[in-house]
Amino acid sequence: MKNTNSPQQNSLNNRVINLKDQLLKATTLSIIVVSIPGILASFYQMQMDGIKAIPIIHWFIYLFLLVIAIFSRFLPYNFRLFSLVISWMIVGLTSFFSWELIAFALSVMVCLSVFSTLFINNRFGFFCIGITLLTIVFIKIGVSFQWIVCPTHLKPYINSIPTWINAIVCVVLLGSILIFSLGKIQKEYFSAIQELDKHNHDLLISKKRLEESELQYNKLFENMIDAFAIHEPIFDENNKPIDYRFLMVNPAFEAMTGLKSDKIIGKTVLEILPDSDEYWVEEYGKVALTGEATRFENYLKKLDSFFEIRLYSPTPNQIAGIFQDITRRKKAETEQQELENQLRQSHKMEAVGTLAGGVAHDFNNLLMPVMGYTEMLIEDYPDNEDIQSNLKEILKAATRAKSLAEQILTFSRRKNMQFEPINVSSVLLETISLLRASIPKNIDIVENIQNKESMIMGDSVQLQQIIMNLCTNSFHAIEKDNGQISISLHEEIIDEFNSWNGEQLPAGDYLLLSIEDNGHGIDPETQERIFDPYFTTKEKGKGTGLGLSVVMGIVNRLKGGIRLTSNPDEGTRFDIYLPIVQDTYTSKNNNNNAVETGVEKILLIDDEESILDIEKKLLTRLGYHVTAFKNSLDAVKTFEKTPEAFDLVITDLTMPGLPGDKLAEKLISIRPDIPVILCSGYSQEQSSIMSETNGIKAMLTKPILKKELARAIRKVIDKKINI
């Protein structure tokens, strides 16, 4: 039959059987030892009275039990148990038939009942009581009918009814009480054992689960990706949080922070990180006092990192923290914010550039008559020195106004970088004039330009950006104190040079652009990071941290090098090395002061009457035959009638009705070989217009000096070059 008991019940049964086995061995041994005097006494009695059957039976049973006791380890439990019970019962029952052993028989049978109750069950105990009772009744009947012979000296007792009643009551009542009591005690005992065993089993299961849970916790603690730490809050006498102590940290915490557990366990955070923000202690204290979980982000100065922290209280007077390093995310957010700011700034600059273009167009159109009429007046009064001097001053101021407009447009316009030979000294002088207008008067700008001829391959706008950024930094370094910014340019031959950006410049001829200030200087630690993007030492709102990184990028593209020299309170010097172009490039400025003239026929179109008038007069003085139109459509009609009547077309770009570039296309479609010169106060698309409309041979920016106009006409008509 299959065992359906639980492992717990089987364990209990096995332990009970083991206990009974030990008791059975002890009982068997006790019976053998206690029976020795009786066996010796019966042996002596047989020597006196002769051989009797009952003592012989008792001897054989004694020998049988002795053998069982000796070989008990080899005999089954049930065999030994029932052998002892049967032997005990035989001794008790046979003793009833010996008048000398009747008292012994009663005690043996009562003990057998108790023994059976303990080792077998209650029913067998009552069975033994019943056998005893039947045996007593049988003896009484045997004596009454004289089947059993009673000794003469015992007859008064045997024939006494109270004697038999006492024997029966003693056996039945005493035996039943013992059996019932022992059964109940045994039941309660086993019930208590079962409860204890169940409780013990539950404890073992709980212990096993606790060990498994602890193992899982340790694995999670050791292998979790996020940093984890357990702390103990520390309070002052007013129960205010003042610090917290490290109790446990996981490997991820060590890897993230660089703080090793053997160095920090048992120590407080202010002992390890004395510069920690008080906010940390306050947040830990709130969790310890309220028991409510919290989440916050903060910066740890010593570790130079941002952390996201989740705190909760697993047990009273303990705080658990989960840490995530969010430095990259914070930097990305900062970079995104800076990019958004740059985009907004770019849109603003684009709007400024568009506005500047419109203003420049109108401003240059206003300058055109001023400069044109001034030049004519200078020609008209060659002998009057006072008038000549005044007119030249007017022309000089107008020329400066033109140059200033060009500089503003150049600096504000957005275009792709185009490398071409540029004269660094010219760009430097133009930028310095802009700087003088933007930097406070209490800061002197000292220039020392020794080389005015050498050229580099680059972009003039980006070269201006280098100068503006470095000078702006110098201005911020000087701040409110009276100071000085020195700008120098000279040629230098180097054999070998390791620049700040780690590049080794090849030997050769370089232009050395130096910008120096007498500001507060830069400490060595800051110098190591000063060219990093988004690194700035300025307060919020004063800088983006992009100025010097942009300078470094431009210098790298120009195949140059940069060197920083600075000490705290001793000022700062930036040396920019730019390779000189060795090939000879022809300057755009022609030293020939002679004004070129001609006799060709020119078709002139401009919607501004004042400009049309001055241009016509200038061309007429140069010897040309001019047909002028204020309306571009009227000019087309005239040209359609007599296209061969004109040698050149000069037209304004921005006009109502038909703009200059579309007018040029129209005229070229009528006569493909007609050369066209386009004039404009400002245009961002001059190069694209010239490439898309092949007939446009030159493009001039207003205001146009007489000499520039004359030179451009002769070059186009004589087909020397496109300008």
Phi, psi and omega in degrees: 000135184288136180282118181257003179291153177285159176305325179296315180293319178299320179296318179296315180299319180296320180291322177296317179297319178298319179295316179296323179298317178295318178294322179297316178298317181294319180295316179300314180295322180295317179299317181298316183291315183292331183282347183302312179299320180295320179296316179296319180295317180293325177296320178293319181296323179293330177294330182272318188255349182101176185284135176231155186288318186299312178300323179297318178301316180298323179295316181297318178297319178300314179297321179298313179296325179296318177297316179300317180298320182292318185256028184297327182292341181259354185253144179296156181297311183298322178298314181294320181297307183288332174296317180294317181296312181297317180297317180297316180296320179296317179299316182293313183292319180292332180291337178294337182268010173239113186301335179284341186249011183299316179297320177296322181296317179300314180295323180295316183291322176296315178298322178297320178300314179297315180299317181296321178299317182290318189263338182243277175190178182296320184300319179291328176296314177293328176300317179295321177297319179296317178301318180297314181298316179296322179295318179297315180297319180298317179297318179299316180294318180298320179292318183296320180267008177061029171286330180245129183275128182254135177302149185296321184286348180257353185301320179302323180283321184290321182280352181281123180298317179302328180298315180290321178298316178300318181296316182293313180299318181299313183292309186290308185293308182296317180296317181296316179300315180298315182296314181298314181296314180296321178298315179295316179299318180297318180297314179296323179297311180293325177297317178296320178297318179298316179298315179297320181293320177297316178299317178296319178297317178298320178297319179296317178297316179298319179297318180296316178296320178298317178296318178296317179297318179295322178295316178296318178299316180297319178297314178298317181298319183282329190250355181295144184288319181286148176288140184223138180213148176244133185234161174243117181290150179238130183241156174271188184293341178265014180062033176259131180294129181237346182186176171210150188253142176283126176253325183199139175223150180263169181302325180297325177295317179298316182293323184287318186261341185078006179265118183278143185299321182291347180263341187242338182299129181091350180258159180271162182294326180286339173287323183271318181235078186295339182267014183296144178294141178299338181302324179300310182298320180297316181294318177298319181295322178299317180295318181294323183280321185261336184077003181271136179289155180212165178218137178205166177238141180202165183254134178252111190297316185296324179270353179053048183215153172262140180231145167256124188239132172245122184244142171208166183248101181290325178218159178304140178067025173222145178231127177255137181231134174251124187247139172231131178280112182248024182300314181298318180296318179297317178296321178296319178296319179296316179297319179297318178298318179294321178296321177296319177297318178297320180297316177298319179295321179297318177296320178296317179295324178296318178295319178297318180297319178296316178297317180298322179297316179294317179296318182297322179300311180291321181295316179291326175296325177289325180288334185301309178295323181301310183289323181294311180293326178296317179298320180293321178295324177297322178290326184285336181237066183289337187261351182264103185293321181297313180295318179302316182296316181294317181294323179293326176294320177298315181295323179296316179295319179294322178294320176296321177297319177298316181295320179296318178298319179296320180295317179297317179295319181297319184283331185268343185284153178250122178206162176292143182291126178238116180283129176206161178297125178231147178272111186297321183297321179295314179297321181296316180295320178297318182291322179298322179296324175292320181296321182299331180278340185254339181265138182306151184293338182283358176250117181279140173251112182255121181251144178218085183259106183265337182243118182244002185248326187295148183234158176232164173269120182184197180237125187297325181294317180289327174296320175298323181296320176301310184295315182296315181297313182294319180290326177295318176298320178297319179298316179294327179291325180282326180055235188272348183285151173296129185213188184214136173245119181256129179238121181230153179217122175207165182272143180216137177260125181239146176268322180201139183208125175260111184279170183296332181277009175087356180273143177261115182286139177290159178295146179160190181267131182227149167270127180257109176261116183244133177233119188230143177227166177250041181278203187281353177079178184229131179284158184302323181296318179291325180301329181294335185241007191293335180264004178288142176299140176068007176272128179212147175256002181276155178289162185302133180097348181259345181194153180260348184082016182252343187306303184286330176293324176294318177302314179300317180298317180293316179299320178298317180293331177278004180059036179250193180220161181225142179226136180249131176231119183199150173219148179305133178067013180236012177086179184222145179224128174249125176250121180251120178260121181237126183292133180282139176285123185280333181289156180268124178246138181284130180290147179289339180276124180265128182283351180288114183276354182290137178271124183277138183240178179190176183233009184289169181261128186239133173265116186247129180228129174200136183280345177271117186295321181294320179290319179301320182292313183291323179295320179297317180295318180297315180294322179296318178295333177280358175099001184274154176265118190246132170246115188251143177224138175272335182251126184292327180293322176296323179296322179296316180300316180295319181293326179296325181288316184225070182295334182277358184278354185237142177261341184203147175241129174241119185225149173285153181278308185266107180217150176289154178084282183229104180299167185298319181292322177290324175299318179298316178300318180297314181292321180293327177294332177281316180222100187300334185266006182285123177281146183230135171248127183256132179243145180206147173289330178188139176207134177273349188238035183297315183294321180291325179295317181293325182284327182281329180246097188296337183286344179281112186267338181206158178221124183243142180259126177289153354286145186251126175285154183302317182295319179296318180294317181296315181297316181298320180297314183294322181294322181287313182293318180281358178056043178282303179209165169270133180236000000 
